[in-house]
Amino acid sequence: MRYIKRFTVAERLHHIILFVTFMVLSFTGWPLKYPEVSYSKWWINLWGGPQSAQLIHRIAGVTMVLGFLWHVVYVANNILKRRYRMSIVTTIIPTPKDITDFIQNVLYMVGISKEKPKFGRFSYLHKFDYWAVFWGMGFIGLTGLMMTFPVQFSYIIPDFAKEWIWDLCFYLHSDEALLAVVFIYSFHFFNEHLRGHKFPMNTVFLTGEVPEEEYKEEFPLEYELMKKEGEI
């Protein structure tokens, strides 16, 4: 069986850092958000108590932000050095085709259409997953850093906002994090690991490789482009 390289070592490390820190943040953040729930006390004690859980939560948060910044620098460097193939077939940037792919996929799933949409390197689901991280970092990351380093941020917060800014930060941080937890543990896990032939786990995030027949089935447009350019 032949395999096709999909992700580099650095890209896999970026994902692993994001994945591990997200798991730690969700497991330590949940009981901190809902301390009144009966099992929260037991769960907090599992992490060594509230102060220990907060410390672990903050370390994981800072690590996640640093890993995210590493990824941004990595991508920017690759773009500047023209290491990416600039094509509508391979781009991670949303395009009008993603809208038509979504409609076509819905029609296929409900049985109206017999033809599945043909995806390039990234489907509209992959693009949503990817750019949602940037959205989450903007809200969860910034508010988390503000609450982790309140003294430092207090110097730049306007006087009129000091009465309510910390309550706003808490609700933005915790509610957006709750949304991320629900999405990742249901939609993302199902789509990437529990669906059809990928069950019980898609190993591409560890190996960086996909079987050729699977690649041809899931990313036919990029597969055809790779054959045309002699990469396969």
C-alpha positions as CSV (number, residue, x, y, z in Angstrom):
1,M,0.0,0.0,0.0
2,R,1.4,3.4,-1.0
3,Y,1.0,6.5,1.2
4,I,0.9,10.2,0.4
5,K,2.5,12.8,2.6
6,R,-0.1,15.2,3.9
7,F,1.5,17.0,6.9
8,T,5.0,17.9,7.8
9,V,6.6,17.1,11.2
10,A,6.2,20.7,12.3
11,E,2.6,20.8,11.3
12,R,2.0,17.6,13.3
13,L,3.7,19.1,16.3
14,H,1.5,22.2,16.1
15,H,-1.6,20.0,16.1
16,I,-0.3,17.8,19.0
17,I,0.5,20.9,21.1
18,L,-3.0,22.3,20.4
19,F,-4.7,19.0,21.1
20,V,-2.9,18.3,24.4
21,T,-3.2,21.8,25.8
22,F,-6.9,21.9,24.7
23,M,-7.6,18.7,26.6
24,V,-5.8,19.9,29.7
25,L,-7.6,23.3,29.5
26,S,-11.0,21.7,29.1
27,F,-10.5,19.2,31.9
28,T,-9.2,21.9,34.4
29,G,-11.5,24.7,33.2
30,W,-14.8,22.8,33.4
31,P,-14.9,22.4,37.2
32,L,-13.6,26.0,37.6
33,K,-16.5,27.3,35.5
34,Y,-19.1,25.2,37.3
35,P,-17.9,24.8,41.0
36,E,-21.5,24.4,42.2
37,V,-21.9,21.1,40.3
38,S,-21.7,18.1,42.7
39,Y,-18.8,16.3,41.0
40,S,-16.7,19.5,40.5
41,K,-15.2,19.3,44.0
42,W,-14.0,15.7,43.3
43,W,-12.7,16.7,39.9
44,I,-10.8,19.7,41.3
45,N,-9.2,17.6,44.0
46,L,-8.1,15.2,41.2
47,W,-5.9,18.1,40.0
48,G,-4.6,18.9,43.5
49,G,-7.1,21.5,44.5
50,P,-8.4,24.8,43.1
51,Q,-5.0,26.6,43.2
52,S,-3.2,23.7,41.6
53,A,-5.9,23.4,38.9
54,Q,-5.7,27.1,38.1
55,L,-1.9,26.9,37.8
56,I,-2.1,23.9,35.5
57,H,-4.8,25.7,33.5
58,R,-2.7,28.8,33.1
59,I,0.4,26.9,32.1
60,A,-1.5,25.0,29.5
61,G,-3.1,28.3,28.2
62,V,0.2,30.0,27.8
63,T,1.7,26.9,26.1
64,M,-1.3,26.9,23.7
65,V,-0.8,30.5,22.8
66,L,2.9,30.0,22.2
67,G,2.2,27.0,20.0
68,F,-0.3,29.0,18.0
69,L,2.2,31.8,17.5
70,W,4.8,29.3,16.4
71,H,2.3,28.0,13.8
72,V,1.5,31.5,12.5
73,V,5.2,32.3,12.1
74,Y,5.8,28.9,10.4
75,V,3.0,29.5,7.9
76,A,4.1,33.1,7.2
77,N,7.7,31.9,6.6
78,N,6.5,29.2,4.2
79,I,4.4,31.7,2.3
80,L,7.3,34.2,2.0
81,K,9.6,31.4,0.8
82,R,6.9,30.2,-1.6
83,R,6.9,26.6,-0.2
84,Y,3.1,26.3,-0.7
85,R,1.4,25.6,-4.0
86,M,-0.8,28.6,-4.5
87,S,-3.9,27.2,-6.1
88,I,-7.7,27.2,-5.5
89,V,-7.3,23.4,-5.2
90,T,-4.9,23.6,-2.3
91,T,-5.7,26.8,-0.5
92,I,-6.9,26.8,3.1
93,I,-8.6,30.2,2.5
94,P,-12.4,29.9,2.0
95,T,-13.6,30.3,-1.6
96,P,-17.1,30.4,-3.3
97,K,-16.6,26.8,-4.2
98,D,-16.9,25.9,-0.5
99,I,-20.5,27.2,-0.5
100,T,-21.4,25.1,-3.6
101,D,-19.6,22.1,-2.0
102,F,-21.6,22.5,1.2
103,I,-24.9,22.6,-0.8
104,Q,-23.9,19.6,-2.9
105,N,-22.9,17.6,0.2
106,V,-26.2,18.3,1.9
107,L,-28.1,17.2,-1.2
108,Y,-26.0,14.1,-1.4
109,M,-26.5,13.2,2.3
110,V,-30.3,13.6,2.1
111,G,-30.5,11.5,-1.1
112,I,-31.4,14.2,-3.6
113,S,-28.1,14.1,-5.4
114,K,-26.2,10.9,-6.2
115,E,-22.9,12.7,-6.6
116,K,-20.6,13.8,-3.8
117,P,-18.7,17.1,-4.0
118,K,-15.1,16.8,-5.1
119,F,-12.7,18.4,-2.6
120,G,-9.2,19.8,-3.0
121,R,-6.6,19.6,-0.2
122,F,-9.1,21.0,2.3
123,S,-12.9,20.7,2.4
124,Y,-15.1,23.4,3.8
125,L,-15.2,21.4,7.1
126,H,-11.4,21.5,7.3
127,K,-11.4,25.2,6.6
128,F,-14.0,25.9,9.3
129,D,-11.9,23.8,11.8
130,Y,-8.8,25.7,10.9
131,W,-10.0,29.3,11.0
132,A,-12.1,28.6,14.2
133,V,-8.8,28.3,16.0
134,F,-8.0,31.9,15.1
135,W,-11.4,33.1,16.3
136,G,-11.0,31.2,19.5
137,M,-7.5,32.5,20.2
138,G,-8.8,36.0,19.7
139,F,-11.4,35.6,22.4
140,I,-10.3,32.8,24.7
141,G,-6.6,33.5,24.4
142,L,-6.7,37.3,24.9
143,T,-9.2,37.2,27.8
144,G,-7.3,34.3,29.4
145,L,-4.0,36.2,29.3
146,M,-5.8,39.2,30.8
147,M,-7.0,37.2,33.7
148,T,-3.7,35.4,34.1
149,F,-1.8,38.7,34.2
150,P,-4.3,41.2,35.6
151,V,-1.8,43.6,37.1
152,Q,0.1,44.0,33.8
153,F,-3.1,44.5,31.8
154,S,-4.5,46.9,34.3
155,Y,-2.0,49.6,33.2
156,I,-3.5,49.7,29.7
157,I,-7.2,49.3,30.5
158,P,-9.1,52.7,30.4
159,D,-10.5,53.9,33.7
160,F,-14.1,53.7,32.5
161,A,-13.8,50.0,31.9
162,K,-12.1,48.9,35.1
163,E,-15.4,48.3,36.8
164,W,-16.8,45.7,34.4
165,I,-13.9,44.5,32.2
166,W,-13.0,41.5,34.4
167,D,-16.5,40.2,34.5
168,L,-16.7,40.6,30.8
169,C,-13.4,38.7,30.3
170,F,-14.6,35.8,32.5
171,Y,-17.9,35.3,30.6
172,L,-16.3,35.8,27.1
173,H,-13.5,33.3,28.1
174,S,-15.6,30.6,29.7
175,D,-18.6,30.7,27.4
176,E,-16.5,30.7,24.2
177,A,-14.4,27.9,25.7
178,L,-17.6,25.9,26.4
179,L,-18.6,26.4,22.8
180,A,-15.2,25.1,21.7
181,V,-15.4,22.1,24.0
182,V,-18.8,21.1,22.7
183,F,-17.7,21.5,19.1
184,I,-14.4,19.7,19.3
185,Y,-15.6,16.7,21.4
186,S,-18.6,16.2,19.2
187,F,-18.4,17.5,15.7
188,H,-14.6,17.5,15.1
189,F,-14.0,14.1,16.8
190,F,-16.8,12.5,14.9
191,N,-15.8,14.0,11.5
192,E,-12.1,13.2,11.8
193,H,-12.0,10.0,13.9
194,L,-15.3,8.2,14.3
195,R,-16.7,8.5,10.8
196,G,-16.8,5.4,8.6
197,H,-13.4,4.0,7.6
198,K,-11.6,6.4,10.0
199,F,-12.9,4.7,13.1
200,P,-11.6,4.4,15.8
201,M,-8.9,7.0,15.0
202,N,-7.4,8.8,12.0
203,T,-3.7,8.4,12.4
204,V,-2.7,11.2,9.9
205,F,-2.1,13.6,12.8
206,L,0.6,11.2,14.0
207,T,2.1,9.8,10.8
208,G,1.4,12.7,8.4
209,E,0.5,10.1,5.8
210,V,-2.7,9.0,4.1
211,P,-3.1,5.8,2.1
212,E,-3.2,6.6,-1.6
213,E,-6.6,5.1,-2.3
214,E,-8.1,7.1,0.7
215,Y,-6.4,10.3,-0.6
216,K,-7.8,9.7,-4.0
217,E,-11.3,9.3,-2.6
218,E,-11.3,12.2,-0.1
219,F,-9.2,14.8,-2.0
220,P,-9.7,13.9,-5.7
221,L,-9.0,17.4,-7.0
222,E,-5.6,17.6,-5.3
223,Y,-4.8,14.0,-6.2
224,E,-5.4,14.8,-9.9
225,L,-3.3,17.9,-9.5
226,M,-0.4,16.0,-7.9
227,K,-0.5,13.4,-10.7
228,K,-0.5,16.1,-13.3
229,E,2.5,17.7,-11.8
230,G,4.4,14.4,-11.4
231,E,4.3,14.2,-7.6
232,I,2.6,10.8,-7.7
